[in-house]
Amino acid sequence: MECPHCRNHAQLTPTAVPEFAALSIARPVMAGMVMHCEACHSPVFFRYRIKEITARRIDFYATPQEVEKPEERYNYSYLSAEVAASFRDALGCYRNGLSHGFTAMCRLTAQIVFEELGEGGKLKVFDELDTIARIADLDAELVQKVRNIIFETSPESLELTTELDRATLAILLEIMKDLLHQTYVRPGRLQKILRMRRYFADPDDDAEATPDPKVTLLKTSRSSGTN
């Protein structure tokens, strides 16, 4: 199974299970267990639904219910400090099942992006969303819900987001990731790669260029023939 801490598919060994006598008396509909991840040695908590309780045995359903959701990872390197802080809070809300907080932080993140992009920034993000919807073949009604979350500014419009199901929130999450990738990560990576290529091609071509010290060290090592 996948460990929510290290994200590895590893053997999870039961280390703390409920007592048979206690379950026989209480007869709950589900029980909690603690597993040990063999990859990172962290405790992992699960809830198992109980299928049947008899005088001699207790049967559990095979698939557990998650208690600890894995942390949503994202590369914040190319995002501005304000966008990164806001989106980090949005991911925290998503992980903890706070749907209203998640949608509110997604809207706040989008508003910061619009301000940083300047004139035409909102239209650019709108076009990016249309591209995502076309590529992913998203339902028109779903896309409109996402537009309302990202582009609307009235507090009343967020009240409708409390009724969004988990699948819709998951799609909103991936859309936000892709929008930030197209707006910040992709241009940042491309600019960095092009600066490095330009520097390797002719380090004296741009007198104002300030290459990364690691790039300078790598170029010097190659020139000297060292590893």
C-alpha positions in Angstrom: 0.0 0.0 0.0 1.1 3.6 -0.4 2.4 5.2 2.7 1.0 8.8 3.3 4.4 9.9 4.8 7.0 8.7 2.3 4.6 8.0 -0.7 6.3 4.7 -1.3 4.4 1.5 -2.1 5.7 -0.6 0.8 4.8 -3.3 3.2 2.6 -2.0 6.0 2.7 -4.3 9.0 0.0 -4.2 11.8 1.6 -3.1 15.1 -1.5 -2.1 17.1 -4.9 -3.8 16.5 -8.1 -3.7 18.6 -8.7 -6.6 21.0 -11.2 -9.3 20.0 -13.1 -9.1 23.3 -13.5 -5.4 23.2 -14.9 -5.5 19.6 -17.2 -8.4 20.5 -18.7 -6.4 23.4 -18.9 -2.9 21.7 -19.7 -4.3 18.2 -18.7 -1.1 16.3 -19.2 -0.7 12.6 -15.5 0.1 12.1 -12.2 -0.2 14.0 -8.9 1.6 13.9 -5.5 0.0 13.4 -1.9 1.2 13.4 0.5 0.0 10.7 4.3 0.2 10.5 5.7 1.4 7.1 8.7 -0.8 6.3 10.1 2.0 4.0 10.2 5.0 6.3 9.4 3.3 9.7 6.5 5.7 10.4 3.2 4.7 12.0 0.2 4.8 9.7 -3.4 5.0 10.9 -6.3 3.3 9.1 -9.9 2.6 9.8 -11.4 -0.7 8.6 -15.1 -1.4 8.3 -16.3 -4.5 10.0 -18.1 -7.0 7.9 -19.2 -9.5 10.5 -18.7 -10.3 14.2 -19.3 -13.8 15.3 -18.5 -15.7 18.5 -15.2 -17.0 17.1 -14.0 -14.4 14.6 -14.3 -10.9 13.2 -14.2 -10.2 9.5 -13.0 -6.8 8.1 -13.5 -5.4 4.7 -10.2 -5.5 2.8 -10.0 -1.8 1.8 -9.2 0.6 4.6 -10.5 4.2 5.0 -7.7 6.8 5.1 -7.1 8.7 8.3 -3.9 10.4 7.3 -4.0 11.8 3.8 -0.7 12.2 1.9 0.7 15.7 1.7 0.1 17.3 -1.7 3.6 18.1 -3.1 4.3 21.0 -5.3 7.4 22.8 -6.5 7.2 26.4 -5.2 10.6 27.4 -6.6 9.4 29.5 -9.5 6.4 31.0 -7.7 6.5 34.4 -6.0 6.5 34.4 -2.2 2.9 35.7 -2.0 1.5 33.1 -4.5 3.5 30.3 -2.9 2.2 31.1 0.6 -1.4 31.3 -0.5 -1.3 28.1 -2.5 0.5 26.3 0.3 -2.4 27.1 2.5 -4.8 26.0 -0.2 -3.1 22.6 -0.3 -3.2 22.3 3.5 -7.0 22.9 3.4 -7.4 20.3 0.7 -5.5 17.7 2.6 -7.6 18.2 5.7 -10.9 18.1 3.9 -11.7 21.8 4.4 -13.5 22.4 1.1 -14.7 25.9 1.8 -11.2 27.0 2.9 -9.7 25.3 -0.1 -11.8 27.1 -2.6 -11.4 30.4 -0.8 -7.6 30.0 -0.9 -7.7 29.0 -4.5 -9.6 32.3 -5.3 -7.1 34.3 -3.2 -4.2 32.7 -5.0 -5.8 33.6 -8.4 -6.4 37.2 -7.3 -2.7 37.5 -6.4 -1.7 36.0 -9.7 -3.9 38.6 -11.5 -2.2 41.4 -9.7 1.3 40.1 -10.4 0.6 39.6 -14.1 -0.8 43.1 -14.5 -3.0 44.3 -17.3 -4.3 41.3 -19.3 -3.3 38.8 -16.6 -6.9 37.8 -15.9 -7.6 37.3 -19.6 -4.5 35.2 -19.9 -5.5 32.9 -17.1 -9.0 32.7 -18.5 -7.6 31.5 -21.8 -5.3 29.0 -20.0 -8.4 27.6 -18.3 -10.2 27.2 -21.6 -7.2 25.3 -23.0 -7.1 23.0 -20.0 -10.9 22.3 -20.3 -10.4 21.5 -24.0 -7.4 19.2 -23.5 -9.0 17.3 -20.6 -12.5 17.3 -22.2 -14.1 18.6 -19.0 -17.8 19.0 -18.7 -19.1 22.5 -19.4 -21.0 22.7 -16.1 -17.9 21.7 -14.1 -15.7 24.3 -16.0 -18.3 27.0 -15.1 -18.0 26.0 -11.4 -14.3 26.4 -11.6 -14.6 29.8 -13.3 -16.9 31.0 -10.6 -14.4 30.0 -7.9 -11.3 31.5 -9.7 -12.8 34.7 -11.3 -15.7 35.7 -9.2 -15.0 38.2 -6.4 -18.3 38.4 -4.4 -18.3 36.6 -1.0 -21.8 35.2 -1.8 -20.4 33.1 -4.8 -18.2 31.1 -2.4 -21.3 29.9 -0.5 -22.1 27.5 -3.3 -18.7 25.8 -3.1 -19.7 24.1 0.2 -21.7 21.7 -1.9 -18.8 20.6 -4.2 -18.0 16.9 -4.0 -14.5 15.5 -3.5 -14.1 14.7 -7.2 -14.8 18.3 -8.2 -12.4 19.6 -5.6 -9.7 17.2 -6.9 -10.2 18.6 -10.4 -10.0 22.1 -9.2 -6.7 21.2 -7.5 -5.2 19.9 -10.7 -6.4 22.9 -12.6 -4.8 25.3 -10.1 -1.6 23.3 -10.3 -1.6 23.5 -14.1 -2.5 27.2 -14.2 0.4 28.0 -11.9 2.7 25.8 -13.9 1.9 27.5 -17.1 2.1 31.0 -15.6 5.2 30.6 -13.4 7.0 27.3 -13.6 7.2 26.7 -17.3 8.5 30.3 -18.1 10.9 30.2 -15.2 12.4 26.9 -16.2 12.7 27.9 -19.8 14.3 31.2 -19.0 16.8 29.5 -16.7 17.7 26.9 -19.3 18.1 29.5 -22.1 20.4 31.6 -19.8 22.5 28.6 -19.1 22.7 27.6 -22.8 23.6 31.2 -23.8 26.3 31.3 -21.2 27.8 28.0 -22.3 27.7 29.1 -25.9 29.5 32.4 -25.3 30.0 33.6 -21.7 31.3 37.0 -22.9 28.3 37.6 -25.2 26.2 39.2 -22.4 28.3 41.3 -20.1 25.3 41.9 -17.8 24.5 38.2 -17.4 25.1 36.8 -13.9 25.3 33.0 -14.3 24.5 30.6 -11.5 27.8 29.8 -9.5 27.1 26.1 -10.0 26.9 26.7 -13.8 30.2 28.6 -13.7 31.9 25.8 -11.6 30.6 23.2 -14.1 31.9 25.1 -17.1 35.3 25.6 -15.5 35.5 21.9 -14.6 34.7 20.9 -18.2 37.2 23.3 -19.6 40.0 21.9 -17.3 39.1 18.3 -18.1 38.3 17.5 -14.5 35.4 15.5 -13.2 
